[in-house]
Amino acid sequence: MPEKEKNVKQGKKEEKIEQNPKKEKIKQKQKEEKIEQNQKEKKAKQKKRKEEKTENLYWRRLDNSAKLFPVSTGKKYSTVFRISAILKEKIDPEILQVAVENALKIYISFKVRMKTGLFWYYLEHNPKPPIVEKEQNYPCKYIDPLSNNNYLFKVTYFEQKINIDIFHSLTDGNSGAIFFKEIIYQYLELVHKNEFEEELRTSRKIEYNTEDSYIKNYNKKAKSNASSKKAYILKGKKIPLGAISAVHEIMDVEKLRQICKSKDATVTQYLTAVLIYCIYEENYKENNGKKPVKVCIPVDLRKYFNSITLSNFFSYLTVEAELKKENLDTFEKILEFVKQDFKRKLSEEEIIKTMSANVKLGNNPFIRGIPLILKKIIVRLGYIEIRKYTSTTFSNVGRIGIIGKYRKYIDNFFFMLAPEPVEKIKCAACSFEDKLTFTFTSIIDDNRIEKRFCDFMKKNGIVVKIESNGVLDNL
C-alpha cells in the first residue's frame, strides 16, 4: 500500500476515534434529558392524581343562607338569578366551553354538585365537565341538575350574548359576578390571543375563600325588629305557558347620578322610590290596596365585615311603604319616606340584627335535628306563608368593573332575578361604563309598571333605551 494512502486511512481512523467520545457525550446527554423528562412527567402525573384525589375528597357545608334555598325550591320558585354580558362579536361556543372550564380551574368552589345529607344538603366536587349550550329557555328558570351534569349554574349563549344562570345555594350576585367575569376574561383571551398573551390579571392574585361568614360574624344576643305585617301582593293575570318577560331599561348613569344628587338620594334609594311610585299608580290604586308595599333590598355584607368569601354573604332591608295609611300619594313623599327608611334600617346595628335573626333560625337546635325529608315539608309550608310578606325584590349589584383592555369588546351587562307566583315582578340593576340597566322580570301579562317607570325617567330628563325578550311587545 502506498505510504500516502496508508497515512490517509490512519488519519481517518484517528479522527473517528476522536469523534466517538463526542458522540458518547451527546448520547449521554440525550439519555439524561430523557430521564429528566420522564421524571417530570411522572411528577406531573402524581401531582394530577393528588389533585384529583383532593378534589374527590372536597366537600363543604352550605352557608347559612344557602341551607334554605334547596329545601324550598322547585319549578315555581327557582331562586335563580342571571347575569348576561353582551359582547361586540358573535359568540364561538367551542371557545366558550374552554373558557368556562378554565374559569372552573381558578374558582374551584363553583365546580361542585349538591348532595343530600341526613339533616341538610351539602356540596361536593363535581368531576363532570360543565355544559355550554345555545339559549333556549326563559331567563332564571329552574336549573335541572340531571340535564346540567349536576352543576348549580348554567352557561348559555345567543348571537353576541353570554348568560350565566346561578342557583342561589351556590353563591350570591356579587360573587356570581366575580366568577362570570372570569369566564368573560378567559373567553376574550382565547379569542384574541395576540392581544392578551402577556396579560397578568390582578384578580387572579386575590385569595378568595368559601367560609360561612354568617357564623363568623353574627351576634347571638341581637334581636330583629322585623315587621310582622303582610305585604300588598301585585295583582294581574299571569303570562301563559310559564313564560317570563324581561324588560331592560338602559339609561345614562351620569345623568341619573346628577338627579339623585339634586334629591340628596343614593341611586338605589331613588330607583326604589320610582318603583314604589309606579306600583302605586299602575297596580295599587285600581285594586284598592290596603296593605303596605314592601320592597326587599339585598345588602352585600362584605361591605360591613372583613370577608372575602365566595359563598353567600348578604342580608336585606325591607322598605315598608304604608301608602294609604301615611298618605304617600306623590313621588316626592315616597322618596322622602324611602330615604328615611334606608337611613334607619341600613345602620350597621340594624344589619347585624337582621343577619343574626336569620342565622339563629338556621342554627335552631330543633330545626337542625329534624331529618331533611321532614324539614323540606315544614320549610315549604312555612315559605308559602313567608312569601306573603314581600311585594317585590329589587337588587342593585352596582358597577360591573372590567379591566381596561377588555372593555372595548363588551357592550353591556344585564342582571336579572327570577319572578315567583307571589312576587310576580322582580327588579335588578347593574351599571357598566356610562350605562345603568334596570331590568324587570315578570310573569304578569301586562307591562304597565315597566312603561310607567320608563315614562317617569324620560319626564325627568333621562334618555331610556328599551330592550326586551319580546314576551310582551307593547311597551
Backbone torsions as a table, in degrees:
resi	resn	phi	psi	omega
1	MET	NA	129.0	179.6
2	PRO	-56.4	148.1	-176.1
3	GLU	-60.5	-38.0	-177.3
4	LYS	-65.0	-45.0	-179.3
5	GLU	-64.9	-37.3	179.7
6	LYS	-63.8	-41.6	-179.9
7	ASN	-65.8	-38.0	178.9
8	VAL	-62.8	-46.2	179.4
9	LYS	-62.8	-39.6	179.2
10	GLN	-63.4	-40.1	-180.0
11	GLY	-64.5	-42.9	178.8
12	LYS	-63.6	-38.3	-180.0
13	LYS	-64.0	-43.0	179.4
14	GLU	-65.5	-39.1	178.5
15	GLU	-62.7	-39.7	179.6
16	LYS	-64.7	-38.5	179.5
17	ILE	-66.0	-38.0	179.5
18	GLU	-68.8	-33.2	-178.2
19	GLN	-74.6	-29.0	-177.5
20	ASN	-56.3	-45.2	177.8
21	PRO	-59.3	-37.5	178.4
22	LYS	-62.4	-45.3	178.7
23	LYS	-62.7	-39.2	179.6
24	GLU	-63.3	-40.4	178.5
25	LYS	-63.3	-42.5	179.5
26	ILE	-62.9	-46.0	179.3
27	LYS	-60.9	-41.3	-179.5
28	GLN	-64.1	-41.8	179.3
29	LYS	-64.1	-43.4	178.8
30	GLN	-62.3	-38.6	179.4
31	LYS	-64.4	-44.1	179.2
32	GLU	-63.3	-41.6	179.2
33	GLU	-63.4	-39.0	179.3
34	LYS	-65.8	-41.7	178.7
35	ILE	-62.8	-44.1	179.6
36	GLU	-61.9	-41.8	178.9
37	GLN	-63.6	-43.0	178.5
38	ASN	-62.3	-38.8	179.0
39	GLN	-66.1	-41.3	177.8
40	LYS	-61.8	-44.8	179.7
41	GLU	-63.3	-39.3	179.3
42	LYS	-64.4	-43.7	178.2
43	LYS	-63.8	-39.7	179.4
44	ALA	-63.4	-41.9	177.9
45	LYS	-64.7	-41.4	178.5
46	GLN	-63.3	-41.9	178.6
47	LYS	-62.9	-42.5	179.9
48	LYS	-63.9	-43.1	178.8
49	ARG	-62.8	-39.0	179.2
50	LYS	-65.6	-43.0	178.2
51	GLU	-63.3	-43.0	179.2
52	GLU	-63.2	-39.7	178.7
53	LYS	-64.5	-43.0	178.1
54	THR	-62.3	-43.8	179.0
55	GLU	-61.4	-42.6	-179.2
56	ASN	-65.7	-27.8	178.7
57	LEU	-86.2	-13.0	-175.2
58	TYR	-67.7	128.8	172.5
59	TRP	-156.6	159.5	176.4
60	ARG	-152.7	154.1	175.5
61	ARG	-72.6	154.6	171.7
62	LEU	-71.4	143.6	176.7
63	ASP	-68.8	172.2	-172.2
64	ASN	-59.3	-40.1	177.7
65	SER	-71.1	-41.1	-174.2
66	ALA	-64.6	-25.5	-177.0
67	LYS	-55.3	-41.0	-172.1
68	LEU	-83.1	-22.9	-176.4
69	PHE	-61.0	-52.4	-178.1
70	PRO	-67.7	-25.5	179.9
71	VAL	-71.2	-32.9	-175.0
72	SER	-105.3	-1.0	-172.9
73	THR	-87.4	150.0	173.7
74	GLY	-162.5	-167.6	-178.3
75	LYS	-67.5	-29.1	178.1
76	LYS	-80.5	-31.9	-179.8
77	TYR	-121.2	84.5	-170.9
78	SER	-78.1	-24.1	-172.1
79	THR	43.5	49.7	178.5
80	VAL	-116.7	140.6	171.6
81	PHE	-121.4	157.9	-177.8
82	ARG	-127.0	140.3	168.9
83	ILE	-120.4	133.1	179.2
84	SER	-123.3	142.4	172.7
85	ALA	-116.9	128.4	177.2
86	ILE	-103.1	110.8	-179.2
87	LEU	-88.7	176.7	-178.2
88	LYS	-102.5	13.4	178.6
89	GLU	-146.9	156.4	-177.7
90	LYS	-66.1	142.9	-175.5
91	ILE	-78.4	135.3	173.6
92	ASP	-97.0	108.8	-174.1
93	PRO	-62.5	-34.2	-179.6
94	GLU	-67.2	-41.8	178.3
95	ILE	-68.9	-37.4	177.8
96	LEU	-61.5	-38.7	177.4
97	GLN	-59.2	-46.7	179.0
98	VAL	-64.4	-40.2	-179.8
99	ALA	-61.0	-42.6	179.3
100	VAL	-64.9	-43.1	179.2
101	GLU	-63.5	-39.6	177.5
102	ASN	-65.5	-41.3	179.5
103	ALA	-62.5	-36.6	179.6
104	LEU	-67.6	-26.6	176.8
105	LYS	-69.2	-28.9	179.4
106	ILE	-86.2	-44.3	-179.3
107	TYR	-109.3	75.8	-174.3
108	ILE	-67.6	-17.7	179.7
109	SER	-67.6	-13.9	176.6
110	PHE	-91.9	-12.6	-179.5
111	LYS	-89.5	64.9	-174.6
112	VAL	-136.5	164.5	172.9
113	ARG	-131.1	159.3	-178.1
114	MET	-96.6	135.6	179.6
115	LYS	-123.3	156.7	-178.2
116	THR	-94.9	123.2	174.3
117	GLY	-100.2	-176.5	-179.3
118	LEU	-71.1	-39.3	-176.2
119	PHE	-112.9	-31.3	179.7
120	TRP	-142.0	163.8	168.1
121	TYR	-74.8	160.5	174.2
122	TYR	-147.0	169.1	-177.8
123	LEU	-111.3	140.7	175.1
124	GLU	-137.9	164.7	-178.8
125	HIS	-56.8	137.5	178.2
126	ASN	-106.7	110.0	-177.1
127	PRO	-77.0	-11.6	-176.6
128	LYS	-79.2	155.9	176.5
129	PRO	-76.2	151.0	176.7
130	PRO	-71.6	153.5	179.0
131	ILE	-101.9	127.2	174.5
132	VAL	-115.7	125.4	-177.5
133	GLU	-144.8	167.2	-179.9
134	LYS	-67.8	141.4	-179.9
135	GLU	-65.1	125.2	-178.1
136	GLN	-130.9	-11.7	-174.3
137	ASN	-119.0	172.0	176.1
138	TYR	-71.6	157.8	-178.0
139	PRO	-67.3	150.6	171.5
140	CYS	64.5	24.2	177.4
141	LYS	-75.2	158.5	177.7
142	TYR	-52.3	132.2	179.3
143	ILE	-92.5	111.2	-180.0
144	ASP	-79.7	113.8	-177.1
145	PRO	-58.3	-36.6	-175.1
146	LEU	-65.4	-32.7	-179.6
147	SER	-96.2	6.5	-175.2
148	ASN	-128.4	25.0	-177.6
149	ASN	53.3	30.3	175.7
150	ASN	69.6	10.0	177.5
151	TYR	-75.3	152.1	-179.3
152	LEU	-96.2	7.0	172.4
153	PHE	-134.4	158.7	-178.9
154	LYS	-136.5	125.2	178.7
155	VAL	-103.6	127.1	177.8
156	THR	-132.2	166.8	179.8
157	TYR	-143.3	158.0	173.5
158	PHE	-159.4	120.9	-178.3
159	GLU	53.1	-108.4	-177.4
160	GLN	-103.1	12.3	-172.4
161	LYS	-112.3	137.3	172.4
162	ILE	-116.5	129.8	179.2
163	ASN	-116.5	148.9	165.1
164	ILE	-131.9	122.2	173.2
165	ASP	-100.4	129.9	-174.7
166	ILE	-126.7	129.1	174.2
167	PHE	-74.5	131.5	-170.5
168	HIS	-62.8	-18.3	177.0
169	SER	-66.9	-22.8	-178.9
170	LEU	-78.0	-45.5	-178.2
171	THR	-170.6	179.4	177.2
172	ASP	-103.1	-178.5	-174.2
173	GLY	-62.6	-38.3	-177.9
174	ASN	-67.9	-45.4	177.8
175	SER	-72.6	-32.7	175.4
176	GLY	-60.6	-37.6	178.4
177	ALA	-66.0	-35.9	178.3
178	ILE	-62.0	-47.7	179.5
179	PHE	-65.3	-42.4	-179.0
180	PHE	-64.2	-40.1	178.0
181	LYS	-62.0	-36.0	177.2
182	GLU	-62.8	-40.1	176.4
183	ILE	-60.9	-44.6	179.7
184	ILE	-63.6	-45.2	177.5
185	TYR	-58.6	-48.1	-178.9
186	GLN	-60.6	-42.5	-179.0
187	TYR	-62.3	-48.5	-178.4
188	LEU	-66.1	-34.5	178.1
189	GLU	-67.7	-31.8	177.7
190	LEU	-77.9	-38.3	-179.4
191	VAL	-72.4	-39.4	-177.9
192	HIS	-116.3	64.7	-173.7
193	LYS	-57.1	-44.7	-176.0
194	ASN	-62.2	-39.9	-177.0
195	GLU	-72.0	-34.8	-173.7
196	PHE	-107.7	16.1	-176.3
197	GLU	-59.6	-39.5	-176.2
198	GLU	-96.9	5.0	-173.2
199	GLU	-68.9	128.6	175.3
200	LEU	-125.3	106.6	-173.7
201	ARG	-87.5	133.9	-178.4
202	THR	-65.9	-24.7	-178.5
203	SER	-61.3	-25.4	179.8
204	ARG	-70.6	-17.5	-176.5
205	LYS	-88.4	-12.9	-178.7
206	ILE	-75.2	125.5	-177.9
207	GLU	-92.1	81.7	177.1
208	TYR	-70.4	157.4	175.3
209	ASN	-131.0	-178.6	-179.8
210	THR	-124.1	29.4	-179.2
211	GLU	-62.8	155.4	172.8
212	ASP	-86.7	91.7	-175.5
213	SER	-69.4	-15.4	175.5
214	TYR	-64.4	-51.7	-177.9
215	ILE	-62.0	-37.1	-177.3
216	LYS	-69.0	-32.6	-168.9
217	ASN	-113.9	-6.9	-174.7
218	TYR	-75.8	157.6	-178.4
219	ASN	-108.7	116.1	-177.0
220	LYS	-61.9	-29.3	-175.1
221	LYS	-89.3	-13.2	-176.2
222	ALA	-67.3	139.3	179.4
223	LYS	-118.9	131.2	-177.5
224	SER	-79.3	146.1	175.6
225	ASN	-107.3	30.4	-175.9
226	ALA	-61.1	141.4	-179.0
227	SER	-71.2	146.2	178.6
228	SER	-102.2	8.4	-178.3
229	LYS	-82.1	137.6	174.3
230	LYS	-73.1	155.4	-174.4
231	ALA	-99.2	160.4	170.6
232	TYR	-67.9	128.7	179.3
233	ILE	-100.5	127.4	-178.4
234	LEU	-57.7	134.7	-179.4
235	LYS	-98.7	149.7	177.4
236	GLY	153.7	148.8	177.3
237	LYS	-69.0	139.2	-178.4
238	LYS	-79.6	147.2	174.5
239	ILE	-65.0	133.2	-178.0
240	PRO	-69.9	164.4	172.7
241	LEU	62.2	26.0	175.2
242	GLY	68.2	20.2	-178.7
243	ALA	-73.7	153.3	176.7
244	ILE	-125.1	126.7	176.1
245	SER	-87.6	134.0	175.0
246	ALA	-122.8	118.1	179.3
247	VAL	-120.3	120.6	-179.8
248	HIS	-104.5	119.8	178.4
249	GLU	-106.2	105.8	-171.8
250	ILE	-98.6	125.4	-174.9
251	MET	-136.3	163.5	179.1
252	ASP	-71.7	113.9	-173.4
253	VAL	-68.5	-33.8	-178.9
254	GLU	-68.6	-42.1	177.0
255	LYS	-62.7	-40.3	177.9
256	LEU	-62.2	-43.4	179.3
257	ARG	-62.6	-39.1	178.9
258	GLN	-61.5	-43.2	179.1
259	ILE	-65.6	-43.5	178.7
260	CYS	-60.4	-41.3	179.7
261	LYS	-63.2	-39.9	179.6
262	SER	-66.6	-23.3	179.1
263	LYS	-97.7	2.2	-177.6
264	ASP	56.5	43.1	-178.5
265	ALA	-130.5	154.3	172.0
266	THR	-79.7	166.1	178.8
267	VAL	-60.7	-43.3	-179.5
268	THR	-64.6	-41.8	177.6
269	GLN	-61.4	-46.5	-178.0
270	TYR	-62.6	-47.3	-179.0
271	LEU	-65.8	-35.9	176.1
272	THR	-62.6	-43.5	179.8
273	ALA	-65.4	-41.2	177.7
274	VAL	-62.1	-42.7	179.6
275	LEU	-60.7	-47.9	179.6
276	ILE	-61.8	-42.5	179.5
277	TYR	-60.5	-42.0	179.8
278	CYS	-68.1	-37.5	175.4
279	ILE	-63.5	-43.0	179.2
280	TYR	-59.6	-47.5	-174.9
281	GLU	-73.0	-36.3	-170.3
282	GLU	-106.0	-7.4	-177.3
283	ASN	-139.7	-43.8	-173.2
284	TYR	-69.9	-48.9	-174.7
285	LYS	-63.3	-48.6	-174.9
286	GLU	-70.7	-20.0	178.0
287	ASN	-100.8	11.6	176.2
288	ASN	51.8	51.4	-177.7
289	GLY	-62.6	141.4	179.2
290	LYS	-121.7	-34.2	-179.5
291	LYS	-76.0	159.6	-178.9
292	PRO	-69.9	146.1	170.3
293	VAL	-81.3	117.6	-175.9
294	LYS	-115.1	118.5	-178.9
295	VAL	-109.0	120.6	179.0
296	CYS	-86.0	124.6	-179.0
297	ILE	-116.1	107.1	176.1
298	PRO	-62.6	143.9	-178.3
299	VAL	-125.5	125.8	178.3
300	ASP	-74.2	114.7	-176.5
301	LEU	-77.2	-12.2	178.8
302	ARG	-63.6	-22.1	178.2
303	LYS	-74.7	-19.4	-176.2
304	TYR	-104.7	-22.3	-177.2
305	PHE	-128.8	156.8	-179.7
306	ASN	-80.0	85.4	-175.9
307	SER	-137.2	137.8	173.7
308	ILE	-125.5	33.7	-179.6
309	THR	-74.4	146.6	173.6
310	LEU	-95.0	-3.9	175.1
311	SER	-78.8	174.8	175.3
312	ASN	-58.0	135.0	170.5
313	PHE	-154.6	76.5	-179.8
314	PHE	-140.8	157.3	170.1
315	SER	-127.2	-156.3	180.0
316	TYR	-159.3	157.8	167.1
317	LEU	-121.3	148.8	179.5
318	THR	-115.3	114.5	174.9
319	VAL	-80.0	118.9	-175.1
320	GLU	-112.7	97.2	-174.7
321	ALA	-96.9	107.8	175.5
322	GLU	-82.1	78.8	-170.8
323	LEU	-59.1	-44.1	-177.4
324	LYS	-79.3	-47.3	-176.3
325	LYS	-63.5	-41.1	-177.8
326	GLU	-94.8	4.0	179.7
327	ASN	57.2	44.6	179.6
328	LEU	-89.2	78.0	-172.1
329	ASP	-111.8	7.6	174.3
330	THR	-131.3	160.9	179.5
331	PHE	-63.4	-41.2	-177.2
332	GLU	-60.5	-42.1	178.4
333	LYS	-65.3	-42.0	-179.2
334	ILE	-65.6	-43.0	179.9
335	LEU	-62.3	-44.0	179.9
336	GLU	-62.7	-40.5	177.5
337	PHE	-63.5	-45.0	-178.8
338	VAL	-61.3	-43.7	179.4
339	LYS	-59.0	-44.3	-179.5
340	GLN	-68.3	-39.3	-179.9
341	ASP	-66.6	-40.7	176.0
342	PHE	-60.6	-47.5	-177.1
343	LYS	-58.2	-40.4	-178.0
344	ARG	-74.2	-40.4	-172.1
345	LYS	-94.3	-12.5	-177.3
346	LEU	-98.1	12.2	174.7
347	SER	-71.7	154.1	-178.6
348	GLU	-59.2	-36.8	179.9
349	GLU	-61.8	-45.7	-179.5
350	GLU	-69.3	-37.6	178.3
351	ILE	-61.9	-44.1	178.9
352	ILE	-63.1	-39.7	178.9
353	LYS	-60.4	-47.2	-178.9
354	THR	-64.5	-46.7	179.7
355	MET	-61.2	-45.7	-176.3
356	SER	-63.9	-36.6	178.2
357	ALA	-62.4	-40.1	179.0
358	ASN	-69.5	-37.0	178.5
359	VAL	-66.4	-41.6	179.1
360	LYS	-60.2	-37.9	179.2
361	LEU	-62.8	-46.1	-179.7
362	GLY	-68.6	-26.9	-178.2
363	ASN	-97.4	3.2	179.7
364	ASN	-57.4	122.5	-176.5
365	PRO	-55.8	-36.0	179.8
366	PHE	-65.0	-46.7	-179.8
367	ILE	-66.4	-42.8	-178.7
368	ARG	-60.6	-34.2	-175.4
369	GLY	-82.0	-6.8	-179.8
370	ILE	-81.7	130.3	177.0
371	PRO	-57.3	147.9	-173.4
372	LEU	-56.0	-39.8	-177.1
373	ILE	-61.0	-36.0	176.7
374	LEU	-81.3	-34.7	180.0
375	LYS	-59.5	-39.8	-179.7
376	LYS	-60.6	-42.9	-179.7
377	ILE	-65.1	-46.9	-177.5
378	ILE	-64.2	-47.2	-176.9
379	VAL	-65.9	-40.7	-179.5
380	ARG	-64.8	-39.2	176.4
381	LEU	-65.6	-39.6	178.3
382	GLY	-65.7	-38.5	-177.8
383	TYR	-69.6	-28.8	175.7
384	ILE	-58.3	-38.2	179.5
385	GLU	-80.2	-43.4	-176.8
386	ILE	-59.7	-38.0	-176.9
387	ARG	-64.6	-17.5	179.6
388	LYS	-77.2	0.0	-177.2
389	TYR	-100.4	8.5	178.1
390	THR	-136.4	132.4	176.4
391	SER	-80.6	-44.8	-179.7
392	THR	-160.2	168.7	176.3
393	THR	-121.2	138.9	174.4
394	PHE	-129.1	116.6	-179.3
395	SER	-115.5	122.6	177.4
396	ASN	-112.5	106.2	-179.4
397	VAL	-83.1	-3.1	175.5
398	GLY	77.6	-150.0	-174.7
399	ARG	-76.3	131.2	171.8
400	ILE	-91.9	102.1	-176.9
401	GLY	-83.2	126.8	179.3
402	ILE	-124.3	138.1	178.6
403	ILE	-59.1	140.7	-171.5
404	GLY	-45.7	-50.5	-173.8
405	LYS	-64.4	-21.4	-176.0
406	TYR	-90.2	-19.7	-171.8
407	ARG	-61.6	-35.0	-174.8
408	LYS	-65.6	-15.4	179.7
409	TYR	-95.0	-4.4	-175.1
410	ILE	-116.5	133.1	179.0
411	ASP	-92.4	-44.6	-176.5
412	ASN	-166.9	169.3	173.2
413	PHE	-126.0	146.1	172.8
414	PHE	-122.5	149.2	176.2
415	PHE	-130.1	132.6	-174.8
416	MET	-138.1	148.7	175.4
417	LEU	-116.5	153.1	-179.8
418	ALA	-80.5	121.7	173.6
419	PRO	-71.7	162.3	-175.5
420	GLU	-135.3	170.0	178.7
421	PRO	-57.4	-29.8	178.1
422	VAL	-94.0	-56.4	174.3
423	GLU	-83.3	82.8	-170.8
424	LYS	-71.9	-21.7	173.5
425	ILE	-124.7	134.3	171.6
426	LYS	-128.6	152.3	-174.3
427	CYS	-129.5	149.1	179.0
428	ALA	-149.3	154.9	179.8
429	ALA	-143.2	149.8	171.2
430	CYS	-154.3	159.0	178.5
431	SER	-125.4	148.9	176.4
432	PHE	-144.4	124.6	-176.8
433	GLU	56.0	-120.0	-175.0
434	ASP	-99.3	12.6	-176.2
435	LYS	-120.4	139.3	167.9
436	LEU	-114.5	131.9	179.6
437	THR	-113.9	118.9	176.6
438	PHE	-102.0	119.5	-173.7
439	THR	-114.1	129.8	171.3
440	PHE	-100.2	126.4	167.1
441	THR	-112.7	129.6	-168.7
442	SER	-144.8	150.3	171.6
443	ILE	-115.9	12.0	176.7
444	ILE	-88.5	134.9	-174.0
445	ASP	-83.4	41.2	166.7
446	ASP	-159.6	157.0	-176.3
447	ASN	-122.0	39.3	-178.5
448	ARG	-67.0	-37.0	178.6
449	ILE	-65.6	-43.9	178.4
450	GLU	-61.3	-42.0	-178.7
451	LYS	-68.2	-42.0	178.8
452	ARG	-62.0	-39.9	179.0
453	PHE	-61.0	-47.0	179.4
454	CYS	-61.9	-47.0	-179.3
455	ASP	-62.9	-38.5	179.7
456	PHE	-62.4	-45.0	179.8
457	MET	-61.9	-43.8	-179.2
458	LYS	-63.6	-40.5	179.3
459	LYS	-64.9	-22.4	179.1
460	ASN	-99.0	17.8	171.5
461	GLY	86.5	13.0	179.8
462	ILE	-104.0	121.9	177.6
463	VAL	-73.6	128.2	-177.9
464	VAL	-120.5	128.9	174.3
465	LYS	-106.6	131.9	-177.2
466	ILE	-103.4	132.1	168.4
467	GLU	-130.5	145.4	-180.0
468	SER	-150.0	171.3	177.0
469	ASN	-89.6	6.5	171.3
470	GLY	80.5	6.9	178.3
471	VAL	-65.7	-42.6	175.2
472	LEU	-119.1	112.4	-170.4
473	ASP	-97.0	-3.8	-170.8
474	ASN	-95.0	31.0	-179.2
475	LEU	-78.7	NA	NA
